[in-house]
């Protein structure tokens, strides 16, 4: 199976997923109905994976999987058109739906074979999408195998995503294998007080989508000194129903009681807790904030902590490499996790 065939299959998958959008016609109608039943099953198995969250993930993926995007992404690389490729182990996370799909896509497009260890929190959608890919092109059938025990097989390379604690285990266990080991990362936003209404609404999405569980979700905002927090609450208001989600609501109540018992000063609006804090990683249902009077110090802080950050949401003139407001959860194919070029890694093994 050559490179063109591999890419075409994923483009067809993108067209299939576009059928979930009301603006797009249904594609492969029967399979689309089956996908919707899988979405329902996901929510039953994992309450964090709501229908809205899953649809957002799938439609974002659909937008990525276009011919134009593949051309822009793949052209700079010298990818093989044939060959058996290498066996690449993928240890996937399960914090948001299909969070490991880009690694899988990179492995297959680069001509290698994926050996996948699924997260128990996200083990329904991925296998189904793989079935669809194999229906689109049966030659995909031998390009993936699942694994439960990491000791069962030998691998040529590993891409593993987990927490800071699990990453230490991965680093030790795979110390003799070419590897990419991903740890916890967080995203921040830097406001200068001149943001438009559209940008502020985008910031709200960056914070609340997927209940803030993703590394691309904004967990802290830097605000110019004297900034009125009511401006934030006004744009957050459309997400007020998030507190009715049982798991999120439980986190909200728990964190509120814990932080108040510690005599911490909190600002809240009934569905989000805000705390002035120097830390980057805020708990679920909470947003940290910090005031600044010197933007250069904020820029220096971001540069010094680049290894801890996934996205920095800001206007273009605030930081060197920014993510536009409202776009943290809509990465392009060339927006690599942890800024590690996965294709370059895969072509070097």
C-alpha positions in Angstrom: 0.0 0.0 0.0 1.6 3.2 -1.1 1.6 6.6 0.5 -1.2 8.0 -1.7 -3.5 5.0 -0.8 -2.8 5.5 2.9 -3.6 9.2 2.8 -6.7 8.6 0.6 -8.2 6.2 3.2 -7.9 8.8 6.0 -9.4 11.5 3.7 -12.3 9.2 3.1 -12.6 8.7 6.9 -12.7 12.4 7.3 -15.6 12.6 4.8 -17.4 9.9 6.8 -17.0 11.8 10.0 -18.3 15.0 8.4 -21.7 13.3 8.3 -22.0 14.1 12.0 -22.4 17.8 11.2 -25.8 19.1 10.4 -24.2 21.1 7.6 -22.8 18.1 5.9 -24.7 15.3 4.1 -24.6 11.8 5.6 -21.9 9.6 4.3 -22.1 5.8 4.4 -25.5 6.1 6.1 -25.6 2.8 7.8 -22.1 3.1 9.3 -23.0 6.6 10.5 -25.9 5.2 12.5 -23.5 2.6 13.9 -21.1 5.3 14.9 -23.9 7.2 16.7 -24.6 4.0 18.7 -20.9 3.8 19.6 -21.0 7.3 20.8 -23.9 6.4 23.1 -22.0 3.4 24.4 -19.0 5.6 25.1 -21.0 7.9 27.3 -22.4 5.0 29.3 -18.9 3.5 29.9 -17.2 6.8 30.6 -19.4 9.7 31.8 -16.8 12.3 31.0 -17.2 11.4 27.3 -20.5 13.1 26.7 -22.1 13.2 23.2 -21.1 16.8 22.8 -17.5 16.1 23.7 -17.3 13.1 21.4 -18.9 15.0 18.5 -16.5 17.9 19.0 -13.6 15.5 18.8 -14.8 13.7 15.8 -15.7 16.8 13.8 -12.4 18.4 14.7 -10.7 15.2 13.4 -12.9 15.4 10.2 -11.7 18.9 9.6 -8.1 17.8 9.9 -8.4 14.9 7.5 -8.6 16.8 4.2 -6.4 16.4 1.1 -5.2 20.0 1.4 -4.1 19.4 5.0 -2.3 16.2 4.2 -0.5 17.9 1.4 0.6 20.7 3.6 1.6 18.3 6.4 3.4 15.5 4.5 5.1 17.4 1.6 8.2 18.4 3.7 9.0 14.8 4.5 10.5 12.0 2.4 8.1 9.2 3.2 8.4 5.7 1.8 5.8 4.5 -0.7 6.2 0.8 0.3 7.9 -1.5 2.7 6.9 -3.3 5.8 7.9 -0.5 8.1 8.7 -0.7 11.8 6.5 -1.9 14.8 5.7 1.1 16.8 4.0 0.7 20.2 1.4 3.4 21.1 0.4 3.7 24.7 -2.6 5.9 24.5 -4.1 8.2 27.1 -7.8 8.5 27.8 -8.4 11.9 29.2 -10.4 13.2 26.2 -11.9 11.2 23.2 -9.4 9.9 20.7 -6.5 11.9 22.2 -4.1 9.3 20.8 -5.4 9.3 17.2 -2.8 11.6 15.8 0.0 9.3 16.9 -1.7 6.4 15.2 -2.3 8.5 12.1 1.4 9.4 12.0 2.5 5.8 12.4 0.3 4.5 9.6 0.9 7.4 7.2 4.7 7.0 7.6 4.4 3.4 6.5 4.8 1.7 9.9 2.7 -0.7 11.9 0.9 0.4 15.0 0.8 -1.8 18.1 -1.8 -0.1 20.3 -2.3 -0.3 24.0 -5.7 1.4 24.5 -6.7 3.3 27.6 -9.6 1.6 29.5 -11.3 5.1 29.4 -11.3 5.3 25.6 -11.5 1.8 24.1 -14.6 2.0 22.0 -14.3 4.8 19.4 -10.8 4.0 18.2 -11.5 0.3 17.3 -14.6 1.4 15.5 -12.8 4.0 13.4 -10.3 1.3 12.6 -13.0 -0.9 11.3 -14.2 1.9 9.1 -10.7 2.4 7.7 -10.4 -1.3 6.9 -13.7 -1.1 5.1 -12.5 1.8 3.1 -9.2 0.0 2.3 -8.9 -3.7 3.3 -5.1 -3.4 2.9 -5.1 -1.6 6.3 -6.0 -4.8 8.1 -2.5 -5.9 8.9 -1.3 -2.5 9.9 -2.5 -2.6 13.5 -2.6 -5.0 16.4 -3.8 -4.5 19.9 -1.9 -5.4 23.0 -2.7 -5.7 26.7 0.6 -6.6 28.3 3.6 -4.4 27.4 5.9 -7.4 28.1 4.3 -9.5 25.4 6.0 -8.2 22.3 9.1 -6.5 21.0 8.9 -3.1 19.4 11.2 -0.9 17.3 9.9 2.3 18.9 7.5 3.6 21.5 5.2 6.6 21.8 3.7 6.6 25.3 1.5 9.3 26.8 0.7 9.5 30.5 1.0 11.3 33.8 4.3 12.6 35.2 4.4 9.5 37.4 3.7 7.0 34.6 6.3 8.7 32.4 9.0 7.8 34.9 8.0 4.2 34.5 7.9 4.4 30.7 11.3 6.1 30.6 12.8 3.3 32.7 11.0 0.4 31.1 11.7 1.5 27.5 15.2 2.9 28.1 16.7 0.8 25.4 14.2 1.6 22.7 13.7 4.7 20.6 10.9 6.6 22.3 8.8 9.6 22.7 7.5 9.8 26.3 4.9 12.5 27.0 4.1 13.9 30.5 1.5 16.2 31.9 1.4 19.6 30.1 -1.0 22.5 30.6 -2.1 25.5 28.5 -2.3 29.1 29.5 -3.8 32.3 28.1 -2.2 35.8 28.3 -4.7 38.7 28.0 -3.7 42.3 27.4 -7.2 43.7 27.9 -7.8 44.5 24.2 -9.3 41.2 23.2 -12.5 41.2 21.0 -15.8 39.7 22.0 -15.1 36.8 19.6 -11.7 36.2 21.1 -13.1 36.1 24.6 -15.8 33.7 23.6 -13.1 31.5 22.1 -11.2 31.7 25.4 -14.3 30.3 27.1 -14.3 27.3 24.8 -10.6 26.8 25.4 -11.3 26.5 29.1 -14.5 24.5 29.2 -14.4 22.0 26.3 -13.9 18.5 27.5 -14.5 19.8 31.0 -11.0 21.1 31.1 -9.5 17.6 31.1 -7.2 18.0 28.1 -3.6 19.3 28.1 -4.7 21.8 25.5 -7.4 23.2 27.8 -6.5 26.6 29.3 -6.0 26.1 33.1 -4.5 29.5 33.9 -4.9 33.0 32.6 -2.5 35.9 33.0 -4.3 39.2 33.3 -3.1 42.8 33.2 -3.2 44.4 36.7 -6.6 45.8 37.5 -8.4 43.6 35.0 -12.1 43.2 35.9 -12.9 39.5 36.5 -16.5 40.2 35.6 -15.5 40.4 32.0 -14.4 36.7 32.2 -17.6 35.6 33.9 -19.7 37.4 31.3 -18.2 35.3 28.5 -18.2 32.1 30.6 -22.0 32.3 31.2 -23.0 30.3 28.2 -21.2 27.3 29.8 -23.2 27.5 33.0 -25.0 24.2 32.5 -21.6 22.4 32.8 -22.1 22.2 36.6 -25.2 19.9 36.0 -22.8 17.2 34.8 -22.5 14.9 37.8 -18.8 14.4 37.7 -18.0 18.0 37.0 -20.5 19.2 39.7 -18.9 16.8 42.2 -15.5 18.3 41.5 -16.9 21.8 41.8 -18.4 21.1 45.3 -15.4 19.2 46.5 -12.8 21.8 45.4 -14.9 24.6 46.7 -15.1 23.1 50.2 -11.5 22.1 50.3 -10.2 25.5 49.3 -12.5 27.4 51.6 -11.5 25.2 54.5 -7.9 26.3 53.8 -9.0 29.9 54.0 -8.2 30.4 50.3 -9.7 33.4 48.6 -12.0 32.2 45.8 -14.1 33.9 43.2 -17.0 31.9 41.8 -20.0 32.1 39.7 -21.9 28.9 40.5 -20.1 26.7 37.9 -16.4 27.8 37.9 -14.0 28.5 40.8 -11.3 31.1 40.2 -8.2 31.3 42.4 -5.2 33.6 42.2 -2.3 31.2 42.1 1.2 30.9 40.7 0.7 27.3 39.7 -0.1 26.1 36.2 -2.2 23.1 36.8 -5.6 23.9 38.2 -8.1 21.2 39.4 -11.2 20.3 37.4 -13.8 23.1 37.8 -11.2 25.7 38.8 -9.3 28.3 36.8 -6.1 29.8 38.2 -5.3 33.4 37.4 -2.4 35.8 38.0 -2.2 39.6 37.5 0.9 41.1 35.9 2.2 44.7 35.5 5.1 43.8 33.2 4.3 41.7 30.2 8.0 41.0 29.5 8.1 39.1 32.8 5.2 37.0 31.7 7.0 36.3 28.4 10.1 35.3 30.3 8.1 33.0 32.5 6.6 31.3 29.5 10.0 30.8 27.8 11.4 29.4 31.0 8.5 26.9 31.4 8.1 26.0 27.8 8.6 22.3 28.6 5.5 22.4 30.8 3.2 24.1 28.3 1.2 22.8 25.4 -0.5 25.9 24.2 -0.2 29.6 24.9 -3.4 31.4 23.9 -2.8 35.1 23.1 -2.7 37.8 20.5 0.2 37.3 18.0 2.3 40.2 19.5 2.2 38.8 23.0 4.3 35.6 22.6 6.6 34.2 19.9 4.4 31.2 19.1 0.7 31.7 20.1 -2.5 29.7 19.6 -5.5 31.7 18.5 -8.4 32.1 20.9 -10.9 29.3 20.5 -8.4 27.0 18.6 -6.7 25.0 21.3 -8.9 22.0 20.7 -8.7 22.3 16.9 -5.0 21.5 16.2 -3.7 21.1 12.6 -2.0 17.9 11.5 1.4 19.7 11.9 0.7 20.9 15.5 2.6 18.2 17.3 2.0 17.3 20.9 4.9 18.7 23.1 6.3 20.2 20.0 8.0 16.9 19.1 7.9 16.2 15.4 6.3 12.7 15.3 6.9 12.1 11.6 10.5 13.1 11.8 10.9 10.6 14.7 9.2 7.8 12.9 11.3 8.3 9.7 14.4 8.0 11.8 13.9 4.7 13.5 
